[in-house]
């Protein structure tokens, strides 16, 4: 688990080095998996209709309900790795 947390922390640093803008779907994937790994299942109420960005983020995170933190970390690390390959 300690190795996974180190790799997760490294992926958080590595994602900052991407020079080409990823798609909105990629951003939502990273956001949702990061939040699931750090905070667990989504909490609070869904943002209103006028907050489209907040609503998209909430929905992406809510789809991961029940996902273990370790699984979310692994998915985040893999996504960052693939983005580093294609978005440099």
C-alpha positions as CSV (number, residue, x, y, z in Angstrom):
1,X,0.0,0.0,0.0
2,X,2.9,2.4,0.8
3,X,4.3,1.8,-2.7
4,X,0.8,2.5,-4.2
5,X,0.6,5.8,-2.3
6,X,4.0,6.8,-3.5
7,X,3.1,6.0,-7.1
8,X,-0.2,7.9,-6.7
9,X,1.7,11.0,-5.3
10,X,4.2,10.8,-8.2
11,X,1.3,10.6,-10.7
12,X,-0.1,13.8,-9.2
13,X,3.2,15.5,-9.8
14,X,3.6,13.9,-13.3
15,X,0.2,15.1,-14.5
16,X,1.3,18.7,-14.0
17,X,4.0,18.2,-16.7
18,X,1.5,17.4,-19.5
19,X,1.8,20.1,-22.1
20,X,-1.0,19.3,-24.4
21,X,-4.5,19.8,-23.1
22,X,-6.4,16.6,-22.3
23,X,-10.1,16.2,-23.2
24,X,-12.8,17.1,-20.8
25,X,-13.5,13.4,-20.3
26,X,-9.9,12.8,-19.3
27,X,-10.1,15.7,-16.8
28,X,-13.3,14.3,-15.3
29,X,-11.8,10.8,-15.1
30,X,-8.7,12.2,-13.2
31,X,-10.9,14.4,-11.0
32,X,-13.3,11.6,-10.0
33,X,-10.6,9.0,-9.4
34,X,-8.5,11.4,-7.4
35,X,-11.5,12.4,-5.2
36,X,-12.5,8.7,-4.8
37,X,-9.0,7.8,-3.7
38,X,-8.7,10.7,-1.3
39,X,-12.2,11.2,0.1
40,X,-14.2,8.0,-0.7
41,X,-17.7,8.1,-2.0
42,X,-19.2,11.4,-3.1
43,X,-21.0,13.4,-0.4
44,X,-23.2,16.5,-0.4
45,X,-25.9,17.4,-2.7
46,X,-25.6,17.6,-6.5
47,X,-25.0,21.1,-7.8
48,X,-27.8,22.9,-9.5
49,X,-28.5,23.1,-13.2
50,X,-26.7,26.4,-13.7
51,X,-23.4,25.0,-12.3
52,X,-22.6,22.7,-15.3
53,X,-19.0,22.2,-14.4
54,X,-19.7,21.3,-10.7
55,X,-22.5,19.0,-11.9
56,X,-20.3,17.2,-14.3
57,X,-17.6,16.7,-11.6
58,X,-20.2,15.5,-9.1
59,X,-21.7,13.1,-11.6
60,X,-18.3,11.7,-12.6
61,X,-17.3,11.1,-8.9
62,X,-20.8,9.7,-8.1
63,X,-20.3,7.0,-10.8
64,X,-17.4,5.6,-8.7
65,X,-19.5,5.0,-5.6
66,X,-18.3,1.9,-3.8
67,X,-14.9,1.8,-5.6
68,X,-12.1,1.1,-3.2
69,X,-9.4,3.8,-2.7
70,X,-6.7,1.4,-4.0
71,X,-8.6,0.7,-7.2
72,X,-9.2,4.5,-7.8
73,X,-5.5,5.2,-7.2
74,X,-4.4,2.5,-9.7
75,X,-6.8,3.8,-12.3
76,X,-5.6,7.4,-11.8
77,X,-1.9,6.2,-12.1
78,X,-2.7,4.3,-15.3
79,X,-4.6,7.2,-16.9
80,X,-1.7,9.7,-16.0
81,X,0.7,7.2,-17.6
82,X,-1.3,7.0,-20.8
83,X,-1.7,10.8,-20.9
84,X,2.0,11.3,-20.5
85,X,2.5,9.0,-23.6
86,X,0.0,10.9,-25.8
87,X,0.0,14.5,-24.5
88,X,3.6,15.5,-24.3
